Amino acid sequence: MNKYLKSLAWLIILYGGLIFFLLHTNPNKLSISWLLVPFIWLFVALFYTFKLMINLLWLPPAGKHSKKQVSVAAICAAVPTLILILGSINQLTIKDILLLVALGFGGLFYIGKLRFIRRLN
């Protein structure tokens, strides 16, 4: 349980830092590289949020994180981040949302079918 409290504390720091960054910066005065920081930060925060939720619901074998869990968390974090990126450049339509959600579900489906096995020669 201590591990989950530590992860929760890191999530609070991540989301708090993101909110602080967004409230105290002016996008009109930032260079293009600094405009990407909130999206990367949001992806990382969502990734660790989904990873924590998966760890609470899906017990990994021998306490290890599986590649499948990391892949599922990455896809679940990528879909809302991509939707926000498209929305920020005024390129978001209902077709784009449906396409990203369909690609996310397709990725989750294929990750569910994959077997990450190390083959020994």
N, CA, C and O atoms as a Tinker XYZ file with bonds, in Angstrom:
   484  protein
     1  N      0.815000   -1.197000    0.000000    73     2
     2  CA     0.000000    0.000000    0.000000    64     1     3
     3  C      0.859000    1.261000    0.000000    63     2     4     5
     4  O      0.458000    2.290000   -0.544000    81     3
     5  N      2.040000    1.180000    0.610000    73     3     6
     6  CA     2.949000    2.311000    0.652000    64     5     7
     7  C      3.394000    2.708000   -0.753000    63     6     8     9
     8  O      3.580000    3.890000   -1.043000    81     7
     9  N      3.563000    1.716000   -1.619000    73     7    10
    10  CA     3.964000    1.969000   -2.998000    64     9    11
    11  C      2.894000    2.786000   -3.722000    63    10    12    13
    12  O      3.221000    3.671000   -4.513000    81    11
    13  N      1.633000    2.499000   -3.458000    73    11    14
    14  CA     0.555000    3.228000   -4.106000    64    13    15
    15  C      0.443000    4.658000   -3.590000    63    14    16    17
    16  O      0.116000    5.566000   -4.355000    81    15
    17  N      0.709000    4.868000   -2.309000    73    15    18
    18  CA     0.697000    6.222000   -1.765000    64    17    19
    19  C      1.828000    7.059000   -2.346000    63    18    20    21
    20  O      1.660000    8.251000   -2.603000    81    19
    21  N      2.970000    6.435000   -2.551000    73    19    22
    22  CA     4.099000    7.128000   -3.176000    64    21    23
    23  C      3.761000    7.490000   -4.617000    63    22    24    25
    24  O      4.066000    8.595000   -5.065000    81    23
    25  N      3.142000    6.581000   -5.338000    73    23    26
    26  CA     2.733000    6.862000   -6.714000    64    25    27
    27  C      1.679000    7.962000   -6.758000    63    26    28    29
    28  O      1.705000    8.815000   -7.645000    81    27
    29  N      0.764000    7.944000   -5.814000    73    27    30
    30  CA    -0.261000    8.980000   -5.738000    64    29    31
    31  C      0.350000   10.351000   -5.443000    63    30    32    33
    32  O     -0.099000   11.366000   -5.976000    81    31
    33  N      1.359000   10.372000   -4.605000    73    31    34
    34  CA     2.047000   11.638000   -4.311000    64    33    35
    35  C      2.735000   12.177000   -5.556000    63    34    36    37
    36  O      2.698000   13.381000   -5.808000    81    35
    37  N      3.366000   11.300000   -6.342000    73    35    38
    38  CA     3.998000   11.737000   -7.591000    64    37    39
    39  C      2.971000   12.258000   -8.586000    63    38    40    41
    40  O      3.230000   13.220000   -9.308000    81    39
    41  N      1.813000   11.623000   -8.623000    73    39    42
    42  CA     0.757000   12.105000   -9.517000    64    41    43
    43  C      0.265000   13.486000   -9.105000    63    42    44    45
    44  O      0.003000   14.330000   -9.962000    81    43
    45  N      0.140000   13.723000   -7.814000    73    43    46
    46  CA    -0.281000   15.041000   -7.332000    64    45    47
    47  C      0.762000   16.088000   -7.711000    63    46    48    49
    48  O      0.413000   17.202000   -8.103000    81    47
    49  N      2.039000   15.731000   -7.594000    73    47    50
    50  CA     3.105000   16.657000   -7.985000    64    49    51
    51  C      3.059000   16.918000   -9.487000    63    50    52    53
    52  O      3.211000   18.061000   -9.916000    81    51
    53  N      2.852000   15.876000  -10.291000    73    51    54
    54  CA     2.780000   16.047000  -11.749000    64    53    55
    55  C      1.616000   16.944000  -12.155000    63    54    56    57
    56  O      1.799000   17.895000  -12.915000    81    55
    57  N      0.430000   16.647000  -11.654000    73    55    58
    58  CA    -0.739000   17.449000  -12.022000    64    57    59
    59  C     -0.655000   18.860000  -11.442000    63    58    60    61
    60  O     -1.053000   19.821000  -12.099000    81    59
    61  N     -0.147000   18.991000  -10.234000    73    59    62
    62  CA     0.024000   20.312000   -9.644000    64    61    63
    63  C      1.020000   21.158000  -10.417000    63    62    64    65
    64  O      0.794000   22.347000  -10.642000    81    63
    65  N      2.119000   20.542000  -10.821000    73    63    66
    66  CA     3.107000   21.253000  -11.631000    64    65    67
    67  C      2.554000   21.659000  -12.982000    63    66    68    69
    68  O      2.849000   22.748000  -13.476000    81    67
    69  N      1.762000   20.799000  -13.578000    73    67    70
    70  CA     1.146000   21.121000  -14.874000    64    69    71
    71  C      0.186000   22.294000  -14.736000    63    70    72    73
    72  O      0.199000   23.212000  -15.556000    81    71
    73  N     -0.640000   22.266000  -13.707000    73    71    74
    74  CA    -1.584000   23.368000  -13.487000    64    73    75
    75  C     -0.829000   24.664000  -13.209000    63    74    76    77
    76  O     -1.204000   25.718000  -13.723000    81    75
    77  N      0.228000   24.599000  -12.403000    73    75    78
    78  CA     1.038000   25.783000  -12.120000    64    77    79
    79  C      1.663000   26.334000  -13.407000    63    78    80    81
    80  O      1.660000   27.545000  -13.633000    81    79
    81  N      2.198000   25.440000  -14.251000    73    79    82
    82  CA     2.805000   25.859000  -15.519000    64    81    83
    83  C      1.778000   26.528000  -16.421000    63    82    84    85
    84  O      2.054000   27.563000  -17.029000    81    83
    85  N      0.594000   25.935000  -16.506000    73    83    86
    86  CA    -0.434000   26.493000  -17.384000    64    85    87
    87  C     -0.957000   27.837000  -16.890000    63    86    88    89
    88  O     -1.274000   28.712000  -17.695000    81    87
    89  N     -1.050000   28.006000  -15.572000    73    87    90
    90  CA    -1.571000   29.253000  -15.022000    64    89    91
    91  C     -0.556000   30.395000  -15.046000    63    90    92    93
    92  O     -0.945000   31.563000  -15.050000    81    91
    93  N      0.726000   30.076000  -15.061000    73    91    94
    94  CA     1.745000   31.107000  -14.938000    64    93    95
    95  C      2.562000   31.330000  -16.203000    63    94    96    97
    96  O      3.628000   31.943000  -16.143000    81    95
    97  N      2.092000   30.854000  -17.332000    73    95    98
    98  CA     2.794000   31.123000  -18.588000    64    97    99
    99  C      1.826000   31.739000  -19.588000    63    98   100   101
   100  O      0.627000   31.460000  -19.576000    81    99
   101  N      2.368000   32.565000  -20.435000    73    99   102
   102  CA     1.599000   33.179000  -21.500000    64   101   103
   103  C      2.005000   32.499000  -22.810000    63   102   104   105
   104  O      3.158000   32.628000  -23.222000    81   103
   105  N      1.101000   31.782000  -23.477000    73   103   106
   106  CA     1.468000   31.065000  -24.697000    64   105   107
   107  C      1.945000   31.993000  -25.818000    63   106   108   109
   108  O      2.696000   31.567000  -26.695000    81   107
   109  N      1.518000   33.248000  -25.794000    73   107   110
   110  CA     1.939000   34.178000  -26.836000    64   109   111
   111  C      3.410000   34.558000  -26.721000    63   110   112   113
   112  O      4.014000   34.995000  -27.701000    81   111
   113  N      3.989000   34.396000  -25.537000    73   111   114
   114  CA     5.381000   34.765000  -25.317000    64   113   115
   115  C      6.326000   33.566000  -25.335000    63   114   116   117
   116  O      7.535000   33.734000  -25.171000    81   115
   117  N      5.801000   32.374000  -25.530000    73   115   118
   118  CA     6.632000   31.175000  -25.517000    64   117   119
   119  C      7.108000   30.819000  -26.919000    63   118   120   121
   120  O      6.435000   31.098000  -27.911000    81   119
   121  N      8.290000   30.192000  -26.980000    73   119   122
   122  CA     8.760000   29.675000  -28.268000    64   121   123
   123  C      8.009000   28.384000  -28.583000    63   122   124   125
   124  O      7.331000   27.819000  -27.725000    81   123
   125  N      8.142000   27.931000  -29.820000    73   123   126
   126  CA     7.385000   26.749000  -30.265000    64   125   127
   127  C      7.766000   25.503000  -29.464000    63   126   128   129
   128  O      6.917000   24.651000  -29.205000    81   127
   129  N      9.023000   25.393000  -29.076000    73   127   130
   130  CA     9.431000   24.203000  -28.315000    64   129   131
   131  C      8.786000   24.185000  -26.928000    63   130   132   133
   132  O      8.465000   23.111000  -26.418000    81   131
   133  N      8.591000   25.354000  -26.309000    73   131   134
   134  CA     7.953000   25.401000  -24.997000    64   133   135
   135  C      6.449000   25.185000  -25.089000    63   134   136   137
   136  O      5.809000   24.861000  -24.089000    81   135
   137  N      5.878000   25.360000  -26.273000    73   135   138
   138  CA     4.446000   25.090000  -26.437000    64   137   139
   139  C      4.146000   23.591000  -26.418000    63   138   140   141
   140  O      3.011000   23.186000  -26.163000    81   139
   141  N      5.149000   22.781000  -26.684000    73   139   142
   142  CA     4.970000   21.326000  -26.657000    64   141   143
   143  C      5.052000   20.744000  -25.250000    63   142   144   145
   144  O      4.569000   19.639000  -25.003000    81   143
   145  N      5.662000   21.487000  -24.329000    73   143   146
   146  CA     5.881000   20.985000  -22.968000    64   145   147
   147  C      4.580000   20.574000  -22.266000    63   146   148   149
   148  O      4.549000   19.499000  -21.667000    81   147
   149  N      3.495000   21.382000  -22.309000    73   147   150
   150  CA     2.285000   20.946000  -21.603000    64   149   151
   151  C      1.698000   19.643000  -22.143000    63   150   152   153
   152  O      1.146000   18.849000  -21.380000    81   151
   153  N      1.812000   19.419000  -23.450000    73   151   154
   154  CA     1.271000   18.180000  -24.012000    64   153   155
   155  C      2.101000   16.974000  -23.600000    63   154   156   157
   156  O      1.550000   15.914000  -23.306000    81   155
   157  N      3.408000   17.123000  -23.576000    73   155   158
   158  CA     4.276000   16.033000  -23.126000    64   157   159
   159  C      4.049000   15.777000  -21.636000    63   158   160   161
   160  O      3.977000   14.629000  -21.196000    81   159
   161  N      3.938000   16.853000  -20.874000    73   159   162
   162  CA     3.695000   16.762000  -19.436000    64   161   163
   163  C      2.358000   16.072000  -19.164000    63   162   164   165
   164  O      2.260000   15.218000  -18.282000    81   163
   165  N      1.331000   16.449000  -19.928000    73   163   166
   166  CA     0.021000   15.822000  -19.765000    64   165   167
   167  C      0.078000   14.338000  -20.117000    63   166   168   169
   168  O     -0.512000   13.511000  -19.422000    81   167
   169  N      0.788000   13.997000  -21.197000    73   167   170
   170  CA     0.921000   12.590000  -21.569000    64   169   171
   171  C      1.571000   11.800000  -20.444000    63   170   172   173
   172  O      1.103000   10.715000  -20.099000    81   171
   173  N      2.643000   12.330000  -19.870000    73   171   174
   174  CA     3.341000   11.629000  -18.782000    64   173   175
   175  C      2.421000   11.470000  -17.574000    63   174   176   177
   176  O      2.367000   10.402000  -16.965000    81   175
   177  N      1.699000   12.537000  -17.232000    73   175   178
   178  CA     0.788000   12.463000  -16.086000    64   177   179
   179  C     -0.326000   11.442000  -16.331000    63   178   180   181
   180  O     -0.650000   10.648000  -15.449000    81   179
   181  N     -0.906000   11.468000  -17.531000    73   179   182
   182  CA    -1.957000   10.493000  -17.851000    64   181   183
   183  C     -1.403000    9.075000  -17.900000    63   182   184   185
   184  O     -2.062000    8.131000  -17.465000    81   183
   185  N     -0.188000    8.925000  -18.431000    73   183   186
   186  CA     0.435000    7.606000  -18.500000    64   185   187
   187  C      0.580000    7.009000  -17.103000    63   186   188   189
   188  O      0.211000    5.856000  -16.876000    81   187
   189  N      1.117000    7.793000  -16.167000    73   187   190
   190  CA     1.289000    7.273000  -14.813000    64   189   191
   191  C     -0.045000    7.086000  -14.096000    63   190   192   193
   192  O     -0.167000    6.214000  -13.236000    81   191
   193  N     -1.039000    7.891000  -14.439000    73   191   194
   194  CA    -2.373000    7.696000  -13.865000    64   193   195
   195  C     -2.962000    6.364000  -14.322000    63   194   196   197
   196  O     -3.452000    5.578000  -13.511000    81   195
   197  N     -2.907000    6.121000  -15.629000    73   195   198
   198  CA    -3.435000    4.854000  -16.151000    64   197   199
   199  C     -2.613000    3.666000  -15.661000    63   198   200   201
   200  O     -3.161000    2.597000  -15.394000    81   199
   201  N     -1.301000    3.853000  -15.542000    73   199   202
   202  CA    -0.456000    2.764000  -15.052000    64   201   203
   203  C     -0.812000    2.409000  -13.610000    63   202   204   205
   204  O     -0.853000    1.233000  -13.246000    81   203
   205  N     -1.070000    3.437000  -12.786000    73   203   206
   206  CA    -1.477000    3.182000  -11.403000    64   205   207
   207  C     -2.836000    2.492000  -11.354000    63   206   208   209
   208  O     -3.033000    1.561000  -10.573000    81   207
   209  N     -3.772000    2.944000  -12.183000    73   207   210
   210  CA    -5.095000    2.311000  -12.214000    64   209   211
   211  C     -4.998000    0.856000  -12.666000    63   210   212   213
   212  O     -5.679000   -0.012000  -12.121000    81   211
   213  N     -4.160000    0.591000  -13.653000    73   211   214
   214  CA    -3.984000   -0.777000  -14.141000    64   213   215
   215  C     -3.353000   -1.637000  -13.049000    63   214   216   217
   216  O     -3.755000   -2.784000  -12.849000    81   215
   217  N     -2.370000   -1.087000  -12.346000    73   215   218
   218  CA    -1.729000   -1.857000  -11.273000    64   217   219
   219  C     -2.691000   -2.163000  -10.136000    63   218   220   221
   220  O     -2.572000   -3.202000   -9.486000    81   219
   221  N     -3.642000   -1.269000   -9.892000    73   219   222
   222  CA    -4.624000   -1.539000   -8.848000    64   221   223
   223  C     -5.635000   -2.601000   -9.273000    63   222   224   225
   224  O     -6.120000   -3.368000   -8.442000    81   223
   225  N     -5.949000   -2.643000  -10.558000    73   223   226
   226  CA    -6.974000   -3.564000  -11.040000    64   225   227
   227  C     -6.423000   -4.872000  -11.593000    63   226   228   229
   228  O     -7.112000   -5.892000  -11.573000    81   227
   229  N     -5.195000   -4.851000  -12.084000    73   227   230
   230  CA    -4.624000   -5.991000  -12.797000    64   229   231
   231  C     -3.353000   -6.393000  -12.073000    63   230   232   233
   232  O     -2.340000   -5.701000  -12.177000    81   231
   233  N     -3.385000   -7.480000  -11.354000    73   231   234
   234  CA    -2.241000   -7.883000  -10.558000    64   233   235
   235  C     -1.169000   -8.503000  -11.447000    63   234   236   237
   236  O     -1.406000   -9.536000  -12.074000    81   235
   237  N      0.012000   -7.881000  -11.506000    73   235   238
   238  CA     1.078000   -8.432000  -12.333000    64   237   239
   239  C      1.707000   -9.654000  -11.674000    63   238   240   241
   240  O      1.698000   -9.772000  -10.449000    81   239
   241  N      2.253000  -10.563000  -12.478000    73   239   242
   242  CA     2.902000  -11.739000  -11.899000    64   241   243
   243  C      4.192000  -11.349000  -11.188000    63   242   244   245
   244  O      5.018000  -10.626000  -11.745000    81   243
   245  N      4.360000  -11.814000   -9.991000    73   243   246
   246  CA     5.564000  -11.623000   -9.168000    64   245   247
   247  C      5.875000  -10.148000   -8.926000    63   246   248   249
   248  O      7.035000   -9.795000   -8.714000    81   247
   249  N      4.873000   -9.290000   -8.952000    73   247   250
   250  CA     5.080000   -7.888000   -8.650000    64   249   251
   251  C      5.795000   -7.093000   -9.730000    63   250   252   253
   252  O      6.229000   -5.970000   -9.472000    81   251
   253  N      5.929000   -7.639000  -10.923000    73   251   254
   254  CA     6.635000   -6.949000  -12.004000    64   253   255
   255  C      5.635000   -6.278000  -12.926000    63   254   256   257
   256  O      4.493000   -6.718000  -13.059000    81   255
   257  N      6.085000   -5.209000  -13.557000    73   255   258
   258  CA     5.259000   -4.544000  -14.562000    64   257   259
   259  C      5.470000   -5.261000  -15.887000    63   258   260   261
   260  O      6.604000   -5.446000  -16.329000    81   259
   261  N      4.392000   -5.655000  -16.506000    73   259   262
   262  CA     4.532000   -6.324000  -17.782000    64   261   263
   263  C      4.550000   -5.299000  -18.903000    63   262   264   265
   264  O      4.069000   -4.177000  -18.742000    81   263
   265  N      5.106000   -5.694000  -20.035000    73   263   266
   266  CA     5.139000   -4.813000  -21.203000    64   265   267
   267  C      3.723000   -4.522000  -21.685000    63   266   268   269
   268  O      3.448000   -3.454000  -22.231000    81   267
   269  N      2.843000   -5.469000  -21.478000    73   267   270
   270  CA     1.458000   -5.281000  -21.880000    64   269   271
   271  C      0.807000   -4.160000  -21.075000    63   270   272   273
   272  O      0.075000   -3.347000  -21.639000    81   271
   273  N      1.054000   -4.102000  -19.791000    73   271   274
   274  CA     0.492000   -3.043000  -18.956000    64   273   275
   275  C      1.019000   -1.677000  -19.365000    63   274   276   277
   276  O      0.259000   -0.711000  -19.416000    81   275
   277  N      2.298000   -1.586000  -19.654000    73   275   278
   278  CA     2.898000   -0.319000  -20.081000    64   277   279
   279  C      2.324000    0.103000  -21.425000    63   278   280   281
   280  O      2.058000    1.287000  -21.635000    81   279
   281  N      2.130000   -0.840000  -22.337000    73   279   282
   282  CA     1.574000   -0.523000  -23.651000    64   281   283
   283  C      0.124000   -0.051000  -23.541000    63   282   284   285
   284  O     -0.274000    0.891000  -24.227000    81   283
   285  N     -0.650000   -0.686000  -22.699000    73   283   286
   286  CA    -2.050000   -0.283000  -22.506000    64   285   287
   287  C     -2.103000    1.124000  -21.914000    63   286   288   289
   288  O     -2.903000    1.950000  -22.353000    81   287
   289  N     -1.263000    1.399000  -20.926000    73   287   290
   290  CA    -1.235000    2.735000  -20.320000    64   289   291
   291  C     -0.810000    3.792000  -21.336000    63   290   292   293
   292  O     -1.344000    4.901000  -21.332000    81   291
   293  N      0.139000    3.463000  -22.201000    73   291   294
   294  CA     0.605000    4.415000  -23.216000    64   293   295
   295  C     -0.494000    4.739000  -24.219000    63   294   296   297
   296  O     -0.665000    5.897000  -24.598000    81   295
   297  N     -1.233000    3.734000  -24.650000    73   295   298
   298  CA    -2.323000    3.988000  -25.607000    64   297   299
   299  C     -3.442000    4.782000  -24.946000    63   298   300   301
   300  O     -3.992000    5.707000  -25.544000    81   299
   301  N     -3.775000    4.418000  -23.716000    73   299   302
   302  CA    -4.838000    5.144000  -23.009000    64   301   303
   303  C     -4.451000    6.597000  -22.751000    63   302   304   305
   304  O     -5.330000    7.456000  -22.690000    81   303
   305  N     -3.184000    6.891000  -22.600000    73   303   306
   306  CA    -2.735000    8.267000  -22.395000    64   305   307
   307  C     -2.583000    9.014000  -23.711000    63   306   308   309
   308  O     -2.753000   10.233000  -23.754000    81   307
   309  N     -2.266000    8.301000  -24.779000    73   307   310
   310  CA    -2.023000    8.952000  -26.068000    64   309   311
   311  C     -3.313000    9.475000  -26.699000    63   310   312   313
   312  O     -3.304000   10.540000  -27.317000    81   311
   313  N     -4.406000    8.756000  -26.557000    73   311   314
   314  CA    -5.657000    9.166000  -27.214000    64   313   315
   315  C     -6.140000   10.536000  -26.721000    63   314   316   317
   316  O     -6.378000   11.405000  -27.559000    81   315
   317  N     -6.301000   10.783000  -25.415000    73   315   318
   318  CA    -6.747000   12.124000  -25.008000    64   317   319
   319  C     -5.711000   13.208000  -25.305000    63   318   320   321
   320  O     -6.076000   14.349000  -25.586000    81   319
   321  N     -4.425000   12.860000  -25.246000    73   319   322
   322  CA    -3.393000   13.851000  -25.565000    64   321   323
   323  C     -3.472000   14.251000  -27.027000    63   322   324   325
   324  O     -3.376000   15.436000  -27.343000    81   323
   325  N     -3.644000   13.297000  -27.922000    73   323   326
   326  CA    -3.772000   13.621000  -29.352000    64   325   327
   327  C     -5.038000   14.413000  -29.641000    63   326   328   329
   328  O     -5.037000   15.295000  -30.500000    81   327
   329  N     -6.115000   14.106000  -28.933000    73   327   330
   330  CA    -7.347000   14.881000  -29.108000    64   329   331
   331  C     -7.113000   16.335000  -28.696000    63   330   332   333
   332  O     -7.563000   17.253000  -29.381000    81   331
   333  N     -6.412000   16.547000  -27.583000    73   331   334
   334  CA    -6.113000   17.918000  -27.151000    64   333   335
   335  C     -5.173000   18.635000  -28.115000    63   334   336   337
   336  O     -5.324000   19.835000  -28.341000    81   335
   337  N     -4.214000   17.923000  -28.680000    73   335   338
   338  CA    -3.305000   18.541000  -29.649000    64   337   339
   339  C     -4.082000   18.978000  -30.889000    63   338   340   341
   340  O     -3.900000   20.095000  -31.374000    81   339
   341  N     -4.933000   18.114000  -31.394000    73   339   342
   342  CA    -5.732000   18.489000  -32.569000    64   341   343
   343  C     -6.682000   19.639000  -32.247000    63   342   344   345
   344  O     -6.901000   20.517000  -33.081000    81   343
   345  N     -7.241000   19.637000  -31.052000    73   343   346
   346  CA    -8.125000   20.727000  -30.656000    64   345   347
   347  C     -7.393000   22.052000  -30.523000    63   346   348   349
   348  O     -7.956000   23.108000  -30.814000    81   347
   349  N     -6.142000   22.001000  -30.087000    73   347   350
   350  CA    -5.398000   23.243000  -29.888000    64   349   351
   351  C     -5.006000   23.903000  -31.209000    63   350   352   353
   352  O     -4.768000   25.110000  -31.242000    81   351
   353  N     -4.936000   23.142000  -32.284000    73   351   354
   354  CA    -4.604000   23.729000  -33.586000    64   353   355
   355  C     -5.838000   23.843000  -34.478000    63   354   356   357
   356  O     -5.724000   24.013000  -35.692000    81   355
   357  N     -7.011000   23.749000  -33.867000    73   355   358
   358  CA    -8.298000   23.899000  -34.564000    64   357   359
   359  C     -8.465000   22.917000  -35.727000    63   358   360   361
   360  O     -8.997000   23.279000  -36.776000    81   359
   361  N     -8.018000   21.704000  -35.543000    73   359   362
   362  CA    -8.165000   20.667000  -36.557000    64   361   363
   363  C     -9.001000   19.494000  -36.058000    63   362   364   365
   364  O     -8.969000   18.411000  -36.643000    81   363
   365  N     -9.739000   19.705000  -34.993000    73   363   366
   366  CA   -10.482000   18.614000  -34.374000    64   365   367
   367  C    -11.917000   18.603000  -34.871000    63   366   368   369
   368  O    -12.642000   19.590000  -34.747000    81   367
   369  N    -12.308000   17.484000  -35.430000    73   367   370
   370  CA   -13.706000   17.275000  -35.831000    64   369   371
   371  C    -14.182000   15.987000  -35.171000    63   370   372   373
   372  O    -13.395000   15.256000  -34.569000    81   371
   373  N    -15.463000   15.721000  -35.292000    73   371   374
   374  CA   -16.018000   14.495000  -34.710000    64   373   375
   375  C    -15.412000   13.262000  -35.380000    63   374   376   377
   376  O    -15.248000   12.225000  -34.738000    81   375
   377  N    -15.078000   13.372000  -36.673000    73   375   378
   378  CA   -14.428000   12.256000  -37.368000    64   377   379
   379  C    -13.064000   11.954000  -36.762000    63   378   380   381
   380  O    -12.682000   10.792000  -36.620000    81   379
   381  N    -12.335000   13.007000  -36.407000    73   379   382
   382  CA   -11.017000   12.805000  -35.806000    64   381   383
   383  C    -11.131000   12.121000  -34.455000    63   382   384   385
   384  O    -10.351000   11.223000  -34.139000    81   383
   385  N    -12.100000   12.544000  -33.662000    73   383   386
   386  CA   -12.293000   11.919000  -32.347000    64   385   387
   387  C    -12.648000   10.442000  -32.511000    63   386   388   389
   388  O    -12.078000    9.582000  -31.839000    81   387
   389  N    -13.588000   10.157000  -33.405000    73   387   390
   390  CA   -13.979000    8.757000  -33.632000    64   389   391
   391  C    -12.814000    7.937000  -34.164000    63   390   392   393
   392  O    -12.644000    6.779000  -33.781000    81   391
   393  N    -12.008000    8.528000  -35.046000    73   391   394
   394  CA   -10.852000    7.820000  -35.597000    64   393   395
   395  C     -9.816000    7.522000  -34.518000    63   394   396   397
   396  O     -9.291000    6.411000  -34.452000    81   395
   397  N     -9.518000    8.511000  -33.673000    73   395   398
   398  CA    -8.537000    8.285000  -32.603000    64   397   399
   399  C     -9.029000    7.257000  -31.596000    63   398   400   401
   400  O     -8.257000    6.417000  -31.133000    81   399
   401  N    -10.312000    7.322000  -31.256000    73   399   402
   402  CA   -10.859000    6.334000  -30.319000    64   401   403
   403  C    -10.843000    4.936000  -30.948000    63   402   404   405
   404  O    -10.521000    3.957000  -30.276000    81   403
   405  N    -11.189000    4.845000  -32.231000    73   403   406
   406  CA   -11.157000    3.549000  -32.913000    64   405   407
   407  C     -9.731000    3.007000  -32.996000    63   406   408   409
   408  O     -9.508000    1.815000  -32.784000    81   407
   409  N     -8.772000    3.869000  -33.300000    73   407   410
   410  CA    -7.373000    3.425000  -33.329000    64   409   411
   411  C     -6.905000    2.992000  -31.939000    63   410   412   413
   412  O     -6.151000    2.029000  -31.804000    81   411
   413  N     -7.354000    3.707000  -30.910000    73   411   414
   414  CA    -7.008000    3.318000  -29.542000    64   413   415
   415  C     -7.566000    1.960000  -29.180000    63   414   416   417
   416  O     -6.859000    1.125000  -28.617000    81   415
   417  N     -8.846000    1.730000  -29.504000    73   415   418
   418  CA    -9.437000    0.416000  -29.232000    64   417   419
   419  C     -8.780000   -0.679000  -30.072000    63   418   420   421
   420  O     -8.593000   -1.800000  -29.600000    81   419
   421  N     -8.432000   -0.353000  -31.310000    73   419   422
   422  CA    -7.718000   -1.326000  -32.146000    64   421   423
   423  C     -6.368000   -1.671000  -31.557000    63   422   424   425
   424  O     -5.978000   -2.838000  -31.528000    81   423
   425  N     -5.651000   -0.661000  -31.088000    73   423   426
   426  CA    -4.363000   -0.916000  -30.447000    64   425   427
   427  C     -4.509000   -1.738000  -29.184000    63   426   428   429
   428  O     -3.713000   -2.642000  -28.933000    81   427
   429  N     -5.528000   -1.431000  -28.382000    73   427   430
   430  CA    -5.764000   -2.217000  -27.168000    64   429   431
   431  C     -6.130000   -3.659000  -27.495000    63   430   432   433
   432  O     -5.724000   -4.587000  -26.795000    81   431
   433  N     -6.900000   -3.839000  -28.566000    73   431   434
   434  CA    -7.275000   -5.192000  -28.984000    64   433   435
   435  C     -6.042000   -6.000000  -29.374000    63   434   436   437
   436  O     -5.883000   -7.144000  -28.948000    81   435
   437  N     -5.168000   -5.401000  -30.187000    73   435   438
   438  CA    -3.984000   -6.135000  -30.629000    64   437   439
   439  C     -2.978000   -6.340000  -29.509000    63   438   440   441
   440  O     -2.269000   -7.346000  -29.498000    81   439
   441  N     -2.902000   -5.414000  -28.575000    73   439   442
   442  CA    -2.028000   -5.633000  -27.421000    64   441   443
   443  C     -2.553000   -6.789000  -26.581000    63   442   444   445
   444  O     -1.774000   -7.561000  -26.023000    81   443
   445  N     -3.873000   -6.908000  -26.491000    73   443   446
   446  CA    -4.455000   -8.031000  -25.767000    64   445   447
   447  C     -4.140000   -9.366000  -26.419000    63   446   448   449
   448  O     -4.064000  -10.391000  -25.742000    81   447
   449  N     -3.957000   -9.354000  -27.729000    73   447   450
   450  CA    -3.654000  -10.590000  -28.450000    64   449   451
   451  C     -2.163000  -10.912000  -28.483000    63   450   452   453
   452  O     -1.777000  -12.059000  -28.708000    81   451
   453  N     -1.323000   -9.895000  -28.257000    73   451   454
   454  CA     0.135000  -10.117000  -28.320000    64   453   455
   455  C      0.618000  -10.918000  -27.141000    63   454   456   457
   456  O      0.053000  -10.869000  -26.048000    81   455
   457  N      1.655000  -11.641000  -27.385000    73   455   458
   458  CA     2.356000  -12.339000  -26.308000    64   457   459
   459  C      3.793000  -11.866000  -26.337000    63   458   460   461
   460  O      4.513000  -12.104000  -27.307000    81   459
   461  N      4.208000  -11.200000  -25.280000    73   459   462
   462  CA     5.573000  -10.707000  -25.179000    64   461   463
   463  C      6.420000  -11.803000  -24.557000    63   462   464   465
   464  O      6.539000  -11.889000  -23.335000    81   463
   465  N      6.997000  -12.626000  -25.389000    73   463   466
   466  CA     7.805000  -13.754000  -24.925000    64   465   467
   467  C      9.219000  -13.563000  -25.457000    63   466   468   469
   468  O      9.425000  -13.287000  -26.639000    81   467
   469  N     10.179000  -13.716000  -24.566000    73   467   470
   470  CA    11.566000  -13.661000  -24.998000    64   469   471
   471  C     11.960000  -15.066000  -25.461000    63   470   472   473
   472  O     11.882000  -16.040000  -24.712000    81   471
   473  N     12.376000  -15.129000  -26.696000    73   471   474
   474  CA    12.769000  -16.431000  -27.245000    64   473   475
   475  C     14.254000  -16.652000  -27.033000    63   474   476   477
   476  O     15.073000  -15.770000  -27.291000    81   475
   477  N     14.580000  -17.824000  -26.565000    73   475   478
   478  CA    15.972000  -18.195000  -26.369000    64   477   479
   479  C     16.419000  -19.055000  -27.524000    63   478   480   481
   480  O     15.730000  -20.004000  -27.899000    81   479
   481  N     17.559000  -18.736000  -28.091000    73   479   482
   482  CA    18.077000  -19.529000  -29.228000    64   481   483
   483  C     18.917000  -20.670000  -28.747000    63   482   484
   484  O     19.434000  -21.441000  -29.557000    81   483
